[in-house]
Amino acid sequence: MNVRLIEARELPEKISIDDVIDSIIHGDCLDVMRRLPSEIVDMVFFDPPYFLQLPKNKRLIRWYVKTVVESPEEHWDMFSSWEEYDRFITDVLREVRRLMKPDATIWAIGTYHNIYRIGKILQDLGFWILNDVIWFKTNPMPNWLNVRFTNATETLIWAVRDKGSKKYIFNHEYAREFSMRDFGSKISLNVWRIPISRGEERLKDENGKRLHPTQKPEELLRRIILVSTNPGDLILDPMSGTGTTGVVARRLRRHFIMIEREERYVRASLKRFHR
């Protein structure tokens, strides 16, 4: 499977699947999705900005050793208000829903900062929520100030396009396998124990610092893809970051369309396919 890097500005006004399948598209996701035909994808991984609202120009410091912590916030995570953020998420999810086949599913991920708003927007647009799945990070960043709980989880919302969807894919044997591995349970639990990206998997910039603040671990995408798609299915990631979705999809013999606006992430994504 050859992975292509495509500039959105070079694509035609009406894009066909053949134009973009198994590719990384450098461009704005709304612009690209609006040009794609309806009902083409089998699954969507939706990993939007979290809108963390961190204090501007304030350094995060581990008080006990006086070292600076890398902030997880980037320019693409900044919005003027919740209203602007909600409009953005709504616009993207409306297009995502149009691109989904009738029995396709979507996985939306977030933290307490944004996941509840995303859940409401999903329901308002007509999606039907099947489950939430809790990603328990086995190696979270500690809360050094001891003023609140350490954030050791993220929440995934798993939903179908329509309430009446009955033929969506749920490979329950994989779900049970994950629960047995994590907890020794034969029941398909909605909690996954997975460490955050680290070691060679964690992409670094030219200065040796992490390239992306919220790079998702390959194991997380492996579980999502195995449990909710079959080989040959088409997966959409409209804000693909450093390309984990595509890397894992190709490994598992699924097709993908990834869209990313930031050029440094697009270039890093392409390199991952040639490791």
N, C-alpha and C positions, 0 to 999 in steps of 0.2 A: 504494500500500500504506500504510494508516494504521497507525501504531505506537501501541499502547496501553500505558499505565502501569496496572498492576493491583496492588492490595494483596492479598497472599496470604490474609489473614484474611477477605476478602470473597468468596473463591472457595468453591464448594460442596465437600462432603466428597469426592465423586467428580468429578474434573475431566475434561472432555472436551477434545479438541484445539481445537474451535471456541471454547472458553472462553479459550484462551491463545495461539493461534497469532499470530505477528508481534507479540509483546508483551514488555514488561519487567515481570517480576513481582518486587515488593518483598517479600522474605521469606526464610525459611530453605530452602535447597535440598532438604534431606532431607524436610522437611514437605511441600513442594510435590510432589516427585517421587513420594513414596509415594501420592499421591492421583491420579496420572496413570495412564492405561491402559497396558498392556504393548505392546511392539513398535510404537512409533509414529515413531521418529526414524531418519533416514538417516545422520546423522553427528553426532559429539559432539566439541566442543573442550573439553578438561579442563585448566584452568589453576588448580590449587589453591594454597593457601599453601605457601611453600617451607620454612618453619621454619628460618630462617637462624641462629637462636640467637646473635644479636649480644650483646655485653656490655651489661647493663642500665645505663642512666644514664651511658653513656660516649659522648662526642662523637667523631665522626670528623673529623679535621683534615688538610688538605693541609699537610704540614709546611713546605714550601718557601715558602708565602705566608701561612701561618697562617690560612687560611679554613676555616670549618666546612662539611663535606660533609653534605647531607641524607641521613639514614639511610634505607635501603630497607625497614626493618622497621616494621610497624604492629601494633596490638593483635590484629588477626585472624591475624597470623602467629605468635602465641605459643602454645605448648603446654607442658604440664608435663613431658612426657617423650616419647621416641620411641614408647613404647607407646600413649600417648594419640593421637599423630599417626597412627600406623598404623591404629588403630581408626577414626578419623575418615575417613581415605582409603578404607579397606575398606568402611565403611558407604555412603559416597557412590558408589563404583564398583559396588557390588552393585546399587544402585538404577539407576544409569546403564545397566548391562548389561541389566536387565529392560526398560528403555524402548527399547533398540535393536532394530531389525528384524534378522532372521537374518543378512543380509549387510551390515549397517551397519558403519561403522568409527569408531574413536575416535582422536583425537590428544591425547596427554598431554604436557605441557611442564613442564620443570623444570631446575634446575641440579644441579651435583654434590652439593649438600646433600641432595636428596630424590629425584632421578629414579631411582636404583637401587632404592630402596625401592618406589617406585610401579611399576616394572617387575616386581618380584617379586610384588606384590599383584595386578597384572593377570594374571600367569600363574597364581597360586594360584586366582583366581576363574574361570579357564577361557578368558580372552581368548587369542588367538593373535597374536603379534607379527609384523608383516610387515616393518617397517623401523625403524631409528632414522634421524632426519634431524637434522643438525647445523646450527643457526642460527649462522652466523658474523657477529658484530656488527662492522660496519666502523668504528664509532665508540664503542668501549667506554670505560667509566670506567677510567682507568689505576690501577695499584697503585703509589701514590706512595712507599710505604715500601721497595719493592724487596725484600720478604721472601718473595715467592712470585710465580707467574705471574699476569699480568693475566687476569681472567676475561672472555674475549672470545666465549664460546659459551654457548648453551643447547641442550639436547637435547630433541627431540620423539620420542616413541614412537608409531608408527602401528600399530594393531592392529585385527583383526576380532573380532566377538563370540565366534565359535566356530572351532575348528581346521578344521572341515569347510567353512567358508564359501568358496565359489569364485566367486561372482557379485558380489563387492564392486567398487566403481567405482575405476578407476585410469585417469584421462585422461592417458595417457603422452605425448601430443603437448605438453601443457602442461609436463610434467616435463622434457622435452627442451628446450623453450623457455627454461625457467629456467636450465638448465645452460649453454646456449649464451650466454645473456646474462651469466651470472656468470663463466664460465670458458672460453667459446669451445668447449665440448665438445658433441658430438652425442649423447653418452651421458647417460642420466638419472641424474645424480649425486645422492647423498644429503647434499649440502652446499649451503646457501643463503646467499648474501651479502646481508644486509639491515641497514641502519642501525637503531639504536634510535629510538623516537619522538622527534621534535624539531620545532622551529618551531611553526607554527600547529596542527599535529596534536597536539602535546603539551598536554593539558588542564591548566589552572592554577586554583588556588583564588582566593579574594578577595584574598589577600595576594601574588599573583603567583608562588606556589610551586607545584611540580607537585602535581597533585591525587592521583595514584595512583603509587606507587613503581615498579610494574612494568607500566605500560601497554604493551600489545603494539602494534607497528606495523601499520598497515593492510595493508602489503605482505605481511607474514607470513600474515595471515588470508586475503588474496586468493589466495595460492598454495595454501594448505591447501584452501580451498573449491573452487577451480578444478580441482585435481588429483583430488579425492575425492568430488565431488558433481556433480549435473546440475541445470539450472534446474528450479525447482519442488520440489526436495527440502527436507526439514525438518531443520534443524540445532538441536541443543541445546547451550547453554552454561550449566551449572549454577552457575557462580561468575563472572558475566559482567563484573565490575568496571565499567569505564567504557564498555562497550558496543561495543567494536570488532567483535566477531563479528557482531552484528546490523546494524551500519552497513554492513559490507562485504557481508553476505549480501543485504541489500535491494538494494544496488547491482548485484549479480550475479544478481538475480531468483531468489533462494532464500528460503524461509520460515525462521523461527527462533522459538525460545523461549529467552529469557534470564531467569535467576534471579539476584538479587543481594540480599544482606542489608543492606549499608551504604546508607543513604538518600542520602548525598551523591554516591555513585557512580551511584545510580539516577537522580537528578535530572540529573546531568551527561550520562548516557547519552541521556536523552530530548531534551536540548538539541541533541545532535549530529545528530539526525534533522531538525532544523529550521534547520540552518546554510544 
